[in-house]
Amino acid sequence: MASPGPVSTSSPVQGAGLGESPSMSTEKLSSSAVNRMLMEFLIYCGRAVFVFYPVYLTGYLGLSISWVLLCMFMLTWWKKNRQWKDARIGSAIDFVDNEKHTINTELKGSLQMASWVNFTDVEKVQWLNKVLEQAWPFFGMYMEKLLRENIQKSVRACNTALKAFTFTKIHFGNIPLKITGIRAYTHEVEHREVILDMNLSYVGDVDIDAQVNPAITAGVKGLKLHGMMRVILEPLIGQAPLVGGVTFFFIRRPTLEINWTGMTNVLDSPAFGSLSEETIIDIIASLMVLPNRMCIPLIDQVKMDQMRFPLPRGVVRVHLLEARDLVAKDTYMMGLVKGKSDPYATLRVGNRNFKSKTIKENLHPKWNEVYEFVVHEAPGQELELELYDEDTDKDDFLGRYNLDLGEVKREKQMDQWFALEDIQHGEVHLKLQWFSLQTDTSLMKESTDNLACAMLAVYLDNATDLPKDGREAADRHKHGKNPKEARLTKRVACPNSFVEFSVDKDVKKSKVVYASKDPVWEEGFTFFVRNVKAQHLSIQVKEPEKKNLLGVLNLPLSHLLRTSNLTLDQRFMLERSGANSQIKLRVTLRILTLEEPPSQTIFSPPPQVKQQQARKSGYSSVSNPSSAPPSSYTASSNNIPAASTLNLEGASPSEGYLAQGCGSSQAPENRKQSSSSINLRRFDSHSLLLENVIDSSRFDLSDGASYPEAIRNHLGSFGEIALSVRYATMRNKLMVFVNNCRNLFPCSENGTDSYVRLNLLPDQSLKHRKRTGVKKRTINPVFKEKFQFDVTLGEAQTRKLYVSVKSNKMLVSRERKDIGSVIIDLSQMDLVKGVTAWYELTLLGLKKSI
């Protein structure tokens, strides 16, 4: 789990990269922007006139208001009916065109398809499921004994109203827990540990009944639990049992569904269902979701505190900057007039979550807020970002994005736009920075923006000889009364106690240990430190009911700077407590050091390619799988995943197609998986262009000087585009899916307003020319648009598809609008099966100096 520290930032400066003067942030409106705003205003006025003119006409003619209501009702009914028909017909067409993908998606959602079906590095473990099936009845016997002997007693002791609580029936059913896949990490970790990620799925017929009193019964009949558990075997040793200990925990909060019975059946209602399940998930999170772990030592030499609470991997600082092109959820006049949204964001890492401020009536909100999260496992933990539209009743969903923090650890720094998932459109701009934990105090740099410069990790082990209550501690503090005399005068039970830690306003509490003078907590906590020399750690041992103090301790953090390894691991005497009251802590300070991103490698073509380009005075690319030479490509790590070395010659056609489908059919999942699944095609297309009769006035192959100067001087890549091409035999149409682009050439500081144009060569008629919508201010646009060309299969196999990415900001300029293009030879593809791949964009006829 993460232990983030949010930083409330009201000033314009929000950390590194966020501070800008007001004059620098003011943008001058161009003529195209003014025209666009004017057109939007005129359209809004026209829509208002269209809506309100019938109302005025009705009043002018003296007609009843019932006519207006009737017309609105009929219009709304027609609109809804039309939308329903269009959705039904569209879903049927999409199912025919993407039958395999649709079936796989439905099976994955409804049947909880095993993860090894989708990810090759996840193994199916049927033998382990057979072992669980055989051992499940004995697991049920163990759980029955645990519930009756331990849990039942604990429930009775926690409240006097539950003294008669009894489990009347305990049966864990005949359906065992299933492990749908295991991924093992051996090369990515230290040589003395093994890490296993297990995908758990439990849809059981558990049947448990309990009786609170003769009149009240409760129970559970049916349980669903899904999640990913990480198991760490460490340290590996050279003697039996070969493993020193086992640690297991959930990296992310699992999902839970419960079917209640008896009096608790009311919890199945919509009003209480999510509340009850969230409460149970919170209990599980407090025990087994990071940073909480369950540990089983197998040898005596293993230290439990190091197993239960190891030092984190690092700290990630998340700058929530802005969002754009969000969906408008607020509507008026029964949906006829679209309003805007009141967006806010929630960020979660593990069991720690935060909520941003709400920006009223804005589809392009700017937050400029900073949050800091402690990362315990990377890769593994994810930043879960969700956007909502704030409403008075129920907040509307605006999209989500999950980012594996292992990617941030690898890239060190990321500053880019991320396309929101599970929504029609929308993007969010994040800046992420990875900080490593160091012991060198010379690296400490205190921030002027109220951001952390160090992290404090506290492991609470136990306490000994606590006073029996707060009154005894207060009497001793005031009068110096001996505890033995207090025992003779009044008999008091052992105290219930918990510990409260605080660093300034950041307060965290431990669990409550009941009826013990020597409580054992074994919990870990993390804090962010902004001024090591001035701040201190305040520790208070309290009673949970009356909040009476049982002991206090103040520890200046500056003392840690004079210790070995910046760590204190000892017993501390408690003040305002018993004469021998002590608390055992391990306090560790680590300096936050910003990691620099890895050096970027710019692609340099082989010498023979350079010579060909010099002779041809330009270069271009086209897909031709049969003649593709193997090549490698490394791109900027800030914006796109590093591409892997390509080798298309040694792969079979079917293997190549599967790799392409997995690598580019779903852009959001691409970023989470290894970039080795991405198939990047790079080919020389100059000779292919000469074979086609292309209108030179349309494509202007010879006039390289007509490109903008920034494009003419650009030496790197112009970006890549992901396309899916297949022939729908049932409809006799060529289907082209424009998925998304990445790392496009930025035409301005705010990105690029881009769209994609398709031409089915050599035909230049409007029938075979298509175009996508415009995606504004991004170099990684997501289009997700489908186009159809009415040609036969035989004719399609003789055609070539010209794809060009253009800038929308050059409409009134004499300069060319092309950002990059590619020509795809359809005769080299299996159109019936279909191909999905990334294609590199180049500029046709662009003269470059070698």
C-alpha positions in Angstrom: 0.0 0.0 0.0 1.0 3.6 -0.3 1.2 6.1 2.4 0.8 9.3 0.5 1.0 12.8 1.8 -1.2 15.3 0.0 0.2 18.8 -0.4 -2.4 21.5 -0.5 -1.2 24.1 -2.9 -2.9 27.4 -3.2 0.0 29.3 -4.7 0.8 29.2 -8.4 4.0 27.2 -7.6 3.1 23.5 -7.3 6.5 21.9 -7.2 9.1 21.3 -9.9 7.7 22.3 -13.3 4.5 23.8 -12.0 5.5 27.3 -11.2 4.9 29.8 -13.9 4.5 33.5 -13.9 1.0 34.9 -14.8 2.5 36.6 -17.8 4.0 33.4 -19.2 0.8 31.5 -18.7 -1.3 33.9 -20.8 -1.9 32.6 -24.3 -2.5 34.9 -27.3 -5.6 34.0 -29.2 -5.0 33.2 -32.8 -7.4 34.0 -35.6 -8.4 30.4 -35.9 -9.2 30.3 -32.2 -11.3 33.4 -32.4 -13.2 32.0 -35.4 -13.8 28.7 -33.6 -15.1 30.5 -30.5 -17.4 32.7 -32.7 -18.8 29.7 -34.4 -19.4 27.9 -31.1 -21.3 31.0 -29.9 -23.4 31.3 -33.0 -24.3 27.6 -32.8 -25.3 28.0 -29.2 -27.5 31.0 -30.0 -29.1 29.1 -32.9 -29.8 26.2 -30.7 -31.4 28.5 -28.1 -33.6 30.1 -30.7 -34.6 26.7 -32.1 -35.6 25.6 -28.6 -37.4 28.7 -27.3 -39.0 30.0 -30.5 -41.8 27.4 -30.4 -42.6 28.5 -26.8 -42.8 32.1 -28.0 -44.9 31.2 -31.0 -47.3 29.2 -28.8 -47.8 32.2 -26.5 -48.1 34.6 -29.4 -50.9 32.5 -31.0 -52.6 32.0 -27.6 -52.3 28.2 -27.6 -52.3 26.1 -24.5 -49.0 25.1 -22.9 -50.1 21.5 -23.3 -49.2 21.7 -27.0 -45.6 22.6 -26.0 -45.4 19.8 -23.6 -46.9 17.4 -26.1 -44.3 18.4 -28.7 -41.5 18.0 -26.2 -42.7 14.6 -25.2 -43.0 13.4 -28.8 -39.5 14.9 -29.6 -38.0 13.2 -26.6 -39.7 9.9 -27.4 -38.5 10.0 -31.0 -34.9 10.9 -30.0 -34.7 8.1 -27.4 -36.3 5.6 -29.8 -33.9 6.6 -32.5 -30.9 6.3 -30.2 -32.1 2.8 -29.2 -32.5 1.7 -32.8 -29.1 3.1 -33.8 -27.4 1.5 -30.8 -29.1 -1.9 -31.5 -28.1 -1.8 -35.2 -24.6 -0.5 -34.4 -24.0 -3.2 -31.8 -25.2 -5.9 -34.3 -22.8 -4.6 -37.0 -19.9 -4.3 -34.6 -20.6 -7.9 -33.4 -20.4 -9.1 -37.0 -17.3 -7.2 -37.7 -15.5 -8.0 -34.5 -17.1 -11.3 -33.5 -14.0 -12.9 -32.1 -13.0 -9.8 -30.0 -16.6 -9.3 -28.7 -16.9 -12.9 -27.6 -13.5 -12.8 -25.9 -14.4 -9.6 -24.1 -17.8 -11.0 -22.9 -16.2 -14.3 -21.7 -13.5 -12.4 -19.8 -16.1 -10.3 -18.0 -18.7 -12.9 -17.2 -16.6 -16.1 -16.8 -13.5 -14.5 -15.1 -11.3 -16.0 -17.8 -7.9 -17.0 -16.6 -5.1 -14.4 -16.9 -2.8 -16.9 -18.8 -5.2 -16.7 -21.7 -4.2 -13.0 -22.3 -0.7 -12.8 -20.9 2.0 -15.3 -22.0 4.1 -14.8 -19.0 1.3 -16.0 -16.7 1.2 -19.7 -16.2 -1.9 -21.8 -15.6 -1.5 -24.1 -12.6 -4.1 -26.9 -12.9 -2.1 -29.1 -10.6 -2.3 -26.6 -7.8 -6.0 -26.2 -8.2 -6.3 -30.0 -8.0 -4.4 -29.8 -4.7 -6.7 -27.1 -3.4 -9.8 -29.1 -4.4 -8.5 -32.1 -2.5 -7.6 -30.1 0.6 -10.7 -27.9 0.6 -12.7 -30.0 3.1 -9.8 -29.9 5.6 -9.5 -26.2 5.1 -13.2 -26.0 6.0 -12.5 -28.0 9.2 -9.7 -25.6 10.1 -11.8 -22.5 9.5 -14.7 -24.0 11.6 -12.3 -24.6 14.5 -10.9 -21.0 14.1 -14.3 -19.4 14.0 -15.7 -21.3 17.0 -12.7 -21.1 19.3 -11.2 -17.7 18.4 -13.5 -15.4 16.5 -16.5 -16.3 18.5 -14.7 -15.4 21.7 -13.4 -12.2 20.3 -16.9 -11.1 19.2 -18.4 -11.8 22.6 -15.6 -9.9 24.3 -15.9 -6.7 22.2 -19.4 -5.7 23.3 -21.7 -6.7 26.1 -24.7 -6.9 23.8 -22.9 -9.8 21.9 -22.3 -12.0 24.9 -24.6 -14.7 23.5 -23.2 -14.6 20.0 -22.8 -18.1 18.6 -22.0 -19.7 15.3 -24.9 -22.2 14.7 -23.7 -23.4 11.2 -20.3 -23.3 9.5 -19.9 -24.9 6.1 -17.4 -23.6 3.5 -19.1 -25.5 0.7 -17.7 -27.8 -2.0 -16.4 -25.2 -4.4 -12.7 -24.5 -3.6 -10.7 -21.4 -4.2 -9.2 -21.3 -7.7 -5.9 -19.8 -8.8 -6.4 -18.6 -12.4 -2.8 -17.8 -13.1 0.7 -17.4 -11.5 3.4 -15.1 -12.6 6.9 -15.7 -11.2 9.6 -13.0 -10.8 13.1 -14.4 -10.5 15.3 -12.2 -12.8 13.8 -8.9 -11.8 14.4 -9.3 -8.1 17.3 -10.0 -5.7 18.9 -13.4 -5.9 17.8 -14.3 -2.4 14.1 -14.0 -3.0 11.3 -15.3 -5.2 8.1 -13.3 -5.9 4.9 -14.9 -7.1 1.8 -13.0 -8.2 -1.3 -15.2 -7.9 -4.7 -14.3 -9.5 -7.3 -15.6 -7.0 -10.9 -16.3 -7.9 -13.4 -17.6 -5.3 -17.1 -18.1 -6.2 -18.1 -20.3 -3.3 -21.2 -21.8 -1.8 -20.2 -20.9 1.7 -23.0 -21.2 4.2 -22.5 -19.7 7.7 -25.3 -18.9 10.2 -24.9 -17.1 13.5 -27.2 -16.2 16.4 -26.8 -12.9 18.1 -29.6 -13.7 20.5 -32.7 -15.9 20.3 -34.6 -13.3 18.3 -31.8 -12.1 15.9 -30.1 -14.4 13.4 -27.5 -13.5 10.7 -25.6 -15.3 8.1 -23.8 -15.5 4.8 -24.8 -17.8 1.9 -22.6 -17.3 -1.1 -19.4 -15.4 -1.5 -17.4 -14.0 -4.4 -13.8 -12.7 -4.0 -11.4 -11.7 -6.8 -8.0 -10.2 -6.4 -4.2 -10.6 -7.0 -2.1 -11.8 -4.1 1.6 -11.4 -4.1 3.7 -14.1 -2.3 7.3 -13.4 -1.4 9.7 -16.2 -0.5 12.7 -14.7 1.3 15.4 -15.1 2.3 16.5 -18.2 0.4 18.9 -20.1 2.6 21.2 -23.1 2.2 19.5 -25.4 4.7 16.1 -26.9 5.3 13.5 -25.6 4.7 15.4 -23.5 2.0 13.1 -20.5 2.6 13.4 -18.3 5.7 9.9 -17.0 5.6 6.8 -16.4 3.6 5.1 -13.0 3.1 1.8 -12.6 1.3 -0.5 -9.6 0.7 -2.9 -8.1 -1.8 -1.3 -5.5 -4.0 -4.6 -3.8 -4.7 -7.9 -4.0 -2.9 -9.8 -7.1 -3.9 -13.4 -7.1 -5.1 -16.0 -8.7 -2.8 -19.7 -9.7 -3.2 -21.7 -11.2 -0.3 -25.1 -12.8 -0.2 -26.5 -12.1 3.2 -29.2 -14.1 5.0 -31.3 -13.6 8.2 -31.5 -10.2 9.7 -28.4 -9.1 7.7 -30.4 -9.7 4.5 -31.1 -6.0 4.6 -27.5 -5.5 3.7 -28.3 -6.9 0.2 -30.4 -3.8 -0.5 -28.8 -1.1 -2.8 -28.7 1.3 0.1 -26.6 -0.9 2.3 -24.9 -3.5 0.0 -22.0 -1.4 -1.1 -21.6 0.0 2.4 -21.3 -3.4 4.0 -19.0 -4.8 1.4 -16.8 -1.7 1.6 -16.6 -2.1 5.3 -15.4 -5.7 5.0 -12.9 -4.7 2.3 -11.5 -2.1 4.6 -11.0 -4.7 7.3 -9.2 -7.0 4.8 -7.2 -4.0 3.7 -6.1 -3.2 7.2 -4.7 -6.8 7.4 -3.5 -7.9 4.0 -3.4 -4.9 1.5 -0.1 -3.0 1.2 1.5 -1.7 3.3 0.0 -4.4 5.6 1.3 -7.9 5.2 0.8 -11.4 6.6 4.1 -13.0 7.5 5.0 -16.6 8.4 8.6 -17.1 9.6 10.0 -20.6 9.0 13.3 -20.2 10.9 14.1 -18.4 14.2 16.8 -16.2 12.7 14.3 -14.2 10.6 13.3 -10.8 12.1 9.5 -10.3 12.0 9.7 -6.6 11.9 11.8 -6.6 8.7 9.4 -9.1 7.1 6.3 -7.4 8.2 7.4 -3.8 7.3 10.4 -3.6 5.0 11.6 -0.2 3.8 9.6 1.0 0.8 10.9 0.9 -2.8 10.6 4.7 -3.2 8.3 7.6 -3.4 6.3 8.9 -6.4 5.2 12.5 -6.6 2.1 12.9 -8.7 1.3 16.4 -10.2 -2.4 16.4 -11.1 -2.2 19.3 -13.6 -5.3 19.4 -15.8 -7.8 17.6 -18.0 -9.3 18.3 -21.3 -12.2 17.3 -23.6 -14.2 15.8 -20.8 -17.7 14.5 -21.3 -20.5 17.0 -20.5 -22.7 15.2 -18.0 -24.9 18.2 -17.0 -27.8 18.7 -19.4 -30.9 20.8 -19.4 -34.3 20.8 -21.2 -34.5 17.0 -21.1 -31.1 16.6 -22.8 -31.8 19.1 -25.6 -29.3 21.6 -24.2 -25.9 20.3 -23.1 -24.2 21.9 -20.2 -20.8 21.2 -18.8 -19.4 19.2 -15.8 -18.1 19.9 -12.4 -15.1 17.6 -12.4 -13.0 16.4 -9.6 -10.4 13.6 -9.4 -9.7 10.8 -6.9 -6.3 9.2 -6.7 -5.6 5.9 -5.0 -2.4 3.8 -4.4 -3.2 0.7 -2.4 -5.5 1.6 0.5 -4.7 5.3 0.5 -6.8 7.7 -1.6 -7.3 11.4 -2.0 -9.8 13.7 -3.6 -8.9 16.9 -5.5 -10.8 20.1 -5.5 -13.9 20.5 -7.7 -13.7 22.8 -10.7 -17.2 24.2 -11.5 -18.7 24.1 -15.0 -15.5 23.3 -16.9 -14.7 20.6 -19.4 -11.0 21.6 -19.4 -10.3 21.9 -15.7 -6.9 22.8 -14.2 -6.1 21.6 -10.7 -2.4 22.0 -10.3 -2.3 19.9 -7.2 0.5 17.6 -5.9 0.2 14.3 -4.0 3.0 12.1 -2.7 2.7 8.3 -2.3 5.0 5.8 -0.7 5.5 2.9 -3.1 6.1 -0.5 -1.5 6.1 -2.7 -4.5 7.1 -1.6 -8.0 6.2 -3.1 -10.4 2.9 -4.2 -8.9 1.2 -1.2 -7.3 -0.8 1.1 -9.5 -1.9 4.7 -9.4 -5.7 4.5 -9.8 -7.1 7.8 -11.1 -10.8 8.4 -11.6 -12.7 11.5 -12.6 -16.2 12.3 -11.6 -18.8 15.0 -12.2 -20.0 16.3 -8.8 -23.7 16.4 -8.4 -26.2 16.8 -5.6 -27.5 13.2 -5.8 -25.0 10.8 -7.4 -21.7 11.8 -9.0 -21.3 10.9 -12.7 -18.4 8.9 -13.9 -16.0 10.8 -16.3 -13.3 8.2 -16.9 -10.4 6.4 -15.3 -6.8 5.6 -15.9 -4.5 3.1 -14.1 -0.7 3.4 -14.3 1.7 0.8 -13.0 4.2 2.6 -10.8 6.9 0.2 -12.1 6.7 2.2 -15.3 7.3 5.4 -13.4 10.3 3.8 -11.6 11.7 2.7 -14.9 11.2 6.1 -16.7 12.1 8.2 -13.5 10.1 11.2 -14.8 6.9 11.3 -16.9 5.0 14.3 -18.1 2.3 13.5 -20.6 -1.4 13.3 -21.4 -3.2 10.0 -20.7 -6.4 9.0 -22.5 -9.2 8.2 -20.1 -10.7 4.7 -20.2 -14.3 3.5 -20.1 -15.6 6.8 -21.4 -16.2 8.3 -24.9 -13.4 10.9 -24.7 -11.3 12.8 -22.4 -7.6 13.1 -21.3 -5.8 13.9 -18.1 -2.4 15.6 -17.8 -0.1 14.1 -15.2 3.5 14.8 -14.2 5.1 12.0 -12.2 8.5 11.9 -10.5 10.3 9.0 -8.9 12.3 9.6 -5.7 14.8 7.0 -4.4 15.5 6.6 -0.7 19.0 7.5 0.4 21.0 7.7 3.6 23.4 10.5 2.5 22.3 13.6 4.4 24.2 15.8 1.9 21.5 15.0 -0.7 18.8 16.5 1.4 17.2 19.6 -0.1 14.4 21.3 1.7 11.7 22.4 -0.6 10.2 26.0 -0.6 6.9 24.7 -2.0 5.8 22.8 1.2 6.9 19.5 -0.4 8.6 16.6 1.4 12.4 16.3 1.5 12.5 13.1 3.5 10.4 10.1 4.5 10.0 8.7 8.0 9.2 5.0 8.5 8.0 4.0 12.0 7.6 0.3 13.0 5.6 -0.1 16.2 6.4 -3.3 17.9 5.1 -3.5 21.5 4.9 -1.8 24.9 5.5 -3.1 28.4 4.1 -2.4 31.9 1.5 0.1 30.9 -0.5 1.7 33.7 -3.9 0.1 34.2 -5.8 3.3 33.3 -5.3 7.0 32.7 -6.1 7.9 36.2 -3.2 5.8 37.5 -0.8 7.4 35.1 -2.1 10.9 36.0 -1.8 10.2 39.8 1.8 9.1 39.4 2.6 12.1 37.3 1.1 14.5 39.8 1.9 12.9 43.2 4.5 10.3 42.4 2.3 7.5 43.8 3.8 4.0 43.6 1.8 1.8 41.2 1.8 -1.0 43.8 -0.2 1.2 46.2 -2.7 1.9 43.5 -3.2 -1.8 42.9 -4.0 -2.2 46.7 -6.4 0.6 46.8 -8.4 -0.2 43.6 -8.6 -3.2 41.4 -8.8 -2.4 37.8 -8.7 -4.6 34.7 -5.8 -4.4 32.2 -6.1 -1.5 29.9 -7.3 -1.3 26.3 -4.7 0.8 24.4 -3.7 2.1 21.0 -0.9 4.4 19.8 -1.3 7.7 18.1 1.6 9.0 16.0 1.8 12.6 14.6 4.2 14.7 12.6 2.7 18.1 12.7 -0.9 17.7 11.3 -0.3 14.2 9.8 -1.9 11.9 12.4 -2.0 8.1 12.3 -3.4 5.5 14.7 -2.6 1.9 15.4 -5.2 -0.8 16.1 -6.6 -1.3 19.5 -5.2 -4.1 21.7 -7.7 -5.1 24.4 -7.1 -6.0 28.0 -3.3 -6.1 28.1 -0.6 -4.3 30.0 2.0 -5.5 27.5 0.3 -4.9 24.2 1.8 -6.1 20.9 0.8 -4.1 17.8 3.4 -5.0 15.1 2.4 -2.2 12.6 4.2 0.1 10.3 3.6 3.8 9.4 5.1 6.3 7.1 5.3 10.1 7.2 6.6 12.8 4.9 9.0 15.2 6.4 9.4 18.8 5.2 11.9 20.1 7.7 14.0 17.5 9.5 15.6 19.9 11.9 12.4 21.6 13.1 9.8 18.7 13.1 9.4 16.0 15.7 7.6 12.7 16.1 4.9 12.8 18.8 3.8 9.5 20.3 0.8 9.1 22.6 -0.5 5.8 24.1 -4.2 6.2 24.8 -7.3 4.4 26.0 -9.8 4.1 23.1 -13.0 4.8 25.2 -12.1 7.8 27.2 -9.0 8.9 25.2 -7.0 9.1 28.5 -3.3 9.2 28.1 -1.3 6.1 29.2 2.1 7.6 28.2 3.7 10.1 25.8 7.0 10.4 23.9 8.4 13.2 21.8 11.3 12.4 19.4 13.0 15.2 17.5 13.8 14.1 14.0 17.1 15.9 14.1 18.4 13.1 16.5 18.2 10.7 13.6 20.8 12.7 11.6 23.4 11.7 14.2 22.6 8.0 14.2 24.1 5.1 12.2 22.1 4.5 9.0 19.7 7.2 10.1 17.9 4.5 12.2 16.9 4.2 15.9 15.8 0.7 17.0 15.4 0.5 20.7 13.0 0.7 23.7 12.0 4.2 24.8 10.8 5.2 28.3 7.3 6.7 28.3 6.7 9.9 30.1 3.5 10.5 32.2 3.2 6.8 32.5 4.2 3.9 34.8 7.6 3.8 36.4 8.8 1.0 34.1 6.5 1.7 31.1 8.4 1.4 27.8 7.6 1.3 24.1 9.7 -0.5 21.5 10.0 1.3 18.1 12.2 1.3 15.0 12.4 4.7 13.5 14.1 5.2 10.1 14.7 8.4 8.2 15.4 8.4 4.4 16.3 11.3 2.2 14.2 11.7 -1.0 16.4 12.0 -4.1 14.9 12.8 -7.5 16.0 10.3 -10.0 17.1 11.6 -13.4 15.4 10.0 -16.5 17.5 7.6 -18.5 19.3 9.0 -21.5 17.3 9.0 -24.7 18.6 7.3 -27.8 17.6 8.9 -31.1 17.1 6.5 -34.0 19.9 6.5 -36.5 19.3 4.5 -39.7 21.9 2.1 -41.1 24.5 3.6 -43.5 23.0 1.9 -46.5 19.6 3.5 -45.7 21.2 6.9 -45.4 22.8 6.5 -48.8 19.4 5.5 -50.3 17.8 8.5 -48.7 20.6 10.8 -50.0 20.1 9.5 -53.6 16.3 9.8 -53.3 16.3 13.2 -51.5 13.8 12.0 -49.0 12.3 9.0 -47.3 9.0 7.4 -46.7 7.6 4.2 -45.2 5.2 1.5 -46.2 4.2 -1.9 -44.8 5.4 -4.9 -46.7 5.8 -7.8 -44.3 7.4 -10.1 -46.8 10.3 -7.8 -47.5 10.8 -6.2 -44.1 14.4 -6.1 -42.8 14.9 -6.6 -39.1 15.6 -3.4 -37.3 15.5 -1.8 -33.9 14.0 1.4 -32.6 14.3 3.2 -29.4 12.0 6.1 -28.7 11.7 8.8 -26.1 10.9 7.2 -22.8 8.9 10.1 -21.5 6.0 9.7 -23.9 5.9 6.1 -25.2 7.1 2.8 -24.1 10.5 1.8 -25.4 10.1 -0.3 -28.5 11.8 -3.7 -28.6 14.1 -5.1 -31.2 12.1 -6.3 -34.2 12.6 -9.5 -36.1 9.9 -10.3 -38.5 11.7 -12.8 -40.7 11.9 -15.6 -38.2 8.2 -15.5 -37.1 5.5 -17.4 -38.8 2.6 -15.4 -40.3 0.2 -16.6 -37.6 2.6 -15.7 -34.8 3.2 -12.3 -36.3 -0.5 -11.6 -36.4 -1.0 -12.7 -32.8 1.8 -10.4 -31.7 0.3 -7.5 -33.6 -3.2 -8.1 -32.2 -1.9 -8.3 -28.6 0.4 -5.3 -29.1 -1.9 -2.7 -30.6 -5.6 -3.6 -30.4 -6.0 -2.0 -26.9 -3.9 1.0 -26.4 -4.4 1.4 -22.6 -3.3 -2.1 -21.9 -0.3 -1.6 -24.1 1.2 0.7 -21.5 0.8 -1.8 -18.8 2.3 -4.7 -20.6 5.8 -5.2 -21.8 6.6 -3.2 -24.9 8.0 -6.4 -26.5 4.5 -7.2 -27.7 4.4 -4.1 -29.9 5.2 -4.8 -33.5 6.6 -1.7 -35.2 6.9 -1.9 -39.0 9.4 0.3 -40.8 9.9 0.0 -44.6 11.2 2.1 -47.5 8.2 3.1 -49.7 9.9 5.3 -52.3 10.0 2.6 -54.9 6.3 1.8 -54.2 5.3 5.4 -54.7 6.9 5.4 -58.2 4.7 2.4 -59.2 1.5 4.3 -58.5 -0.2 7.0 -60.5 -0.6 9.7 -57.8 -1.7 13.1 -58.5 1.3 15.3 -57.9 -0.8 18.3 -57.3 -2.6 16.5 -54.5 0.4 15.0 -52.7 3.1 17.5 -53.9 6.0 14.9 -53.8 8.7 17.2 -55.1 8.1 20.4 -53.2 9.7 19.8 -49.9 10.2 23.5 -49.2 6.4 23.9 -48.7 6.6 22.2 -45.3 6.9 24.5 -42.2 10.5 25.2 -41.2 10.2 23.3 -37.9 9.2 20.2 -39.8 12.0 20.6 -42.4 14.6 20.9 -39.6 13.3 18.0 -37.6 15.7 15.0 -37.6 13.8 12.5 -35.4 10.7 10.5 -35.9 7.4 12.1 -36.8 5.4 9.6 -34.8 3.6 6.4 -35.2 0.0 5.4 -36.0 -1.9 2.2 -35.0 -4.2 0.8 -37.7 -6.3 -2.3 -38.0 -7.2 -3.4 -41.5 -9.5 -6.4 -42.4 -12.0 -7.3 -45.0 -15.6 -8.1 -43.8 -16.6 -10.9 -46.2 -20.3 -10.9 -45.0 -20.7 -7.2 -45.9 -18.2 -7.1 -48.8 -16.5 -4.1 -47.4 -12.9 -3.2 -46.5 -12.8 -2.1 -42.9 -10.1 0.3 -41.6 -9.9 1.1 -37.9 -7.8 4.2 -36.9 -6.9 3.4 -33.3 -4.5 6.0 -32.1 -1.2 7.8 -32.7 1.7 8.3 -30.4 4.7 10.7 -30.2 3.5 12.9 -33.1 5.5 15.9 -34.1 4.4 18.8 -31.8 3.2 21.7 -33.9 3.0 24.0 -30.9 3.8 24.2 -27.2 0.4 22.8 -26.4 0.7 19.8 -28.7 -1.0 19.2 -32.0 -4.5 19.5 -33.4 -4.4 16.4 -35.6 -6.7 14.3 -37.8 -6.1 11.4 -40.1 -7.0 11.2 -43.8 -7.4 7.9 -45.7 -7.2 7.4 -49.5 -7.6 4.1 -51.3 -5.2 4.4 -54.1 -5.1 4.8 -57.1 -8.8 6.0 -57.0 -8.9 9.7 -56.1 -12.7 10.0 -55.9 -14.6 11.3 -52.8 -16.0 7.8 -52.4 -12.6 6.4 -51.4 -11.5 9.4 -49.3 -12.2 9.3 -45.5 -11.2 11.5 -42.6 -11.4 11.3 -38.8 -12.3 14.0 -36.3 -9.8 16.4 -34.9 -8.1 15.7 -31.6 -6.9 18.9 -30.0 -3.7 19.7 -28.2 -2.1 16.3 -27.9 0.7 14.4 -29.4 -0.8 11.1 -28.5 -4.4 11.3 -30.0 -6.8 8.5 -29.6 -9.3 8.3 -32.5 -11.0 4.9 -32.2 -12.8 5.5 -35.5 -14.0 2.9 -38.1 -14.2 3.5 -41.9 -15.6 1.3 -44.7 -14.6 1.1 -48.3 -17.1 -0.4 -50.7 -14.8 -2.7 -52.8 -14.6 -6.4 -53.5 -12.0 -8.6 -51.9 -10.2 -9.1 -55.2 -10.2 -5.4 -55.9 -9.0 -4.6 -52.4 -6.0 -6.9 -52.8 -4.8 -4.8 -55.7 -5.1 -1.5 -53.9 -2.8 0.5 -51.7 -4.0 2.5 -48.6 -2.5 6.0 -48.2 -2.7 7.2 -44.6 -1.7 10.7 -43.7 -1.8 12.5 -40.3 -2.4 16.3 -40.7 -2.5 19.3 -38.6 -5.7 21.2 -38.3 -4.0 24.5 -37.4 -2.7 25.2 -40.9 -6.1 25.7 -42.6 -5.4 29.4 -43.5 -1.7 28.9 -44.1 0.2 28.3 -47.4 2.3 25.7 -45.6 1.5 22.0 -46.0 -0.6 20.4 -43.3 1.1 17.0 -43.3 2.7 15.7 -40.1 3.5 12.3 -41.5 2.1 9.6 -43.8 2.4 5.9 -44.7 1.4 3.8 -47.7 0.2 0.3 -46.9 0.3 -2.3 -49.7 -2.9 -4.3 -49.2 -1.7 -7.1 -51.6 0.8 -8.2 -48.9 -1.8 -8.7 -46.2 -4.2 -11.4 -45.3 -7.2 -9.2 -45.3 -9.7 -11.9 -44.3 -7.8 -12.6 -41.1 -6.9 -8.9 -40.6 -3.8 -7.1 -39.5 -3.2 -4.8 -36.5 0.1 -3.0 -36.3 2.0 0.2 -35.5 3.4 2.1 -38.6 6.0 4.8 -38.5 5.1 8.1 -40.1 7.4 9.9 -42.5 6.9 12.8 -44.9 6.8 12.2 -48.7 9.3 14.2 -50.7 10.8 16.0 -47.8 14.3 17.0 -48.5 16.7 16.5 -45.6 20.3 17.3 -45.3 22.5 14.2 -44.6 
